[in-house]
Amino acid sequence: APFVRLEVQSGTPSQLVDLLTEELELNRERDVYQIDSLLDLQALKEFNVSAGPKLSKYQFPKHVPVPMNGMPYPFKSNGSFAEAGGDAGSGESIFDAIARKDFLVHHPYESFESSTLRFLQEASVDPDVLAIKATVYRTSNDSPVIEALLRAAERRKHVAVLMELKARFDEARNISYAEELEAAGCSVAYGLIGLKTHCKVMLVVRKEKGSGLPSGLRTYVHIGTGNYNPVTAGLYSDFSLFSCDPLLGRDVMDVFKHLTGLHRQNAVGGYRKLLVAQVFMRRQFVEMIDAEIAHAREGRHAAILLKVNGLDDRELVSKLYEASQANVRVDCIVRGVCRLRPGVKGV
């Protein structure tokens, strides 16, 4: 991708700025930003500063999501059993909460450990769980996620993992985890050639006698915007959806079939509820933007709120410009690269 922005410290010699601008093929007036503060705020992480008693009261507490409030938590903070050899414990489980109603969790304001991690940990020890499928893009050192998957395999559950080896800076760690999972008997796949698997999904297949389902099996899914990493889950703003909707379950199952090469996306004719790249997602986004444009032209309220890691797709950027010109309110929250230029007259 081409360079779109150059940040330099205020007072940087003009000759150096000119050289960088020319080499990066940027426009000096439009693409260069003078920064008065630190250029790389991540450097502040190197300072080990204690909050102290006066500031500690302002730390945001990790709330337990409402559907799991009051449930006994059968694991220690490091992910091990609360009691040696113990199971998920007596009383209500996270699967009971999901079976009653889908719920959405907002990290880091709602605890990753008490929701997403608990979902996997309970599945790993629940005797009624038959299979677990998961995608792993990035996770932490000594990951409780990998530990739970290994535990599930030890308990003779079918465990299938899509391990992305092209996650920048985590390639070596992911290869090591993949080898460890394979040695434990897990089925490990590495995605599709030429594509990076960026989705974060888990599928749990559970045997439930009283479910009323013909097969007696129910699928539970987790679909998230953030990595299965308890460290970054405490820093980044992400969402987690938990559901046992059978249509979502079938969609997620089809995603895993596609990622492991069992069929092409076109073979299933699309998905029931999920928006899945590479074939269908852009088309569905365009349809939704067109619907907002139609609302605006008919005098109805029309708005688009977009939250993404990056916005670099030319077709979608053009559609967002078209929506803006049609008086649709467009708000974009973009973490990284952004091709769209806000505030341009006539656009």
Rosetta blueprint (number, residue, H / E / L):
1 A L
2 P L
3 F L
4 V L
5 R L
6 L E
7 E E
8 V E
9 Q E
10 S L
11 G L
12 T L
13 P L
14 S H
15 Q H
16 L H
17 V H
18 D H
19 L H
20 L H
21 T H
22 E H
23 E H
24 L L
25 E L
26 L L
27 N L
28 R H
29 E H
30 R H
31 D H
32 V E
33 Y E
34 Q E
35 I E
36 D L
37 S L
38 L L
39 L L
40 D L
41 L H
42 Q H
43 A H
44 L H
45 K H
46 E H
47 F L
48 N L
49 V L
50 S L
51 A L
52 G H
53 P H
54 K H
55 L H
56 S H
57 K L
58 Y L
59 Q L
60 F L
61 P L
62 K L
63 H E
64 V L
65 P L
66 V H
67 P H
68 M H
69 N L
70 G L
71 M L
72 P L
73 Y L
74 P L
75 F E
76 K L
77 S L
78 N L
79 G L
80 S L
81 F E
82 A L
83 E L
84 A L
85 G L
86 G L
87 D L
88 A L
89 G L
90 S L
91 G L
92 E L
93 S L
94 I H
95 F H
96 D H
97 A H
98 I H
99 A H
100 R H
101 K L
102 D L
103 F E
104 L E
105 V E
106 H E
107 H E
108 P L
109 Y L
110 E E
111 S L
112 F L
113 E H
114 S H
115 S H
116 T H
117 L H
118 R H
119 F H
120 L H
121 Q H
122 E H
123 A H
124 S H
125 V H
126 D L
127 P L
128 D L
129 V E
130 L E
131 A E
132 I E
133 K E
134 A E
135 T E
136 V E
137 Y L
138 R L
139 T L
140 S L
141 N L
142 D L
143 S L
144 P H
145 V H
146 I H
147 E H
148 A H
149 L H
150 L H
151 R H
152 A H
153 A H
154 E H
155 R L
156 R L
157 K L
158 H E
159 V E
160 A E
161 V E
162 L E
163 M E
164 E L
165 L L
166 K L
167 A L
168 R L
169 F L
170 D L
171 E H
172 A H
173 R H
174 N H
175 I H
176 S H
177 Y H
178 A H
179 E H
180 E H
181 L H
182 E H
183 A H
184 A L
185 G L
186 C L
187 S E
188 V E
189 A E
190 Y L
191 G L
192 L L
193 I L
194 G L
195 L L
196 K L
197 T L
198 H L
199 C L
200 K E
201 V E
202 M E
203 L E
204 V E
205 V E
206 R E
207 K E
208 E L
209 K H
210 G H
211 S H
212 G L
213 L L
214 P L
215 S L
216 G L
217 L E
218 R E
219 T E
220 Y E
221 V E
222 H E
223 I E
224 G E
225 T L
226 G L
227 N L
228 Y L
229 N L
230 P L
231 V L
232 T H
233 A H
234 G H
235 L L
236 Y L
237 S L
238 D E
239 F E
240 S E
241 L E
242 F E
243 S E
244 C L
245 D L
246 P H
247 L H
248 L H
249 G H
250 R H
251 D H
252 V H
253 M H
254 D H
255 V H
256 F H
257 K H
258 H H
259 L H
260 T L
261 G L
262 L L
263 H L
264 R L
265 Q H
266 N H
267 A H
268 V H
269 G L
270 G L
271 Y L
272 R L
273 K L
274 L L
275 L L
276 V L
277 A L
278 Q L
279 V L
280 F L
281 M H
282 R H
283 R H
284 Q H
285 F H
286 V H
287 E H
288 M H
289 I H
290 D H
291 A H
292 E H
293 I H
294 A H
295 H H
296 A H
297 R H
298 E L
299 G L
300 R L
301 H L
302 A L
303 A E
304 I E
305 L E
306 L E
307 K E
308 V E
309 N L
310 G L
311 L E
312 D L
313 D L
314 R H
315 E H
316 L H
317 V H
318 S H
319 K H
320 L H
321 Y H
322 E H
323 A H
324 S H
325 Q H
326 A L
327 N L
328 V L
329 R E
330 V E
331 D E
332 C E
333 I E
334 V E
335 R L
336 G L
337 V L
338 C E
339 R L
340 L L
341 R L
342 P L
343 G L
344 V L
345 K L
346 G L
347 V L
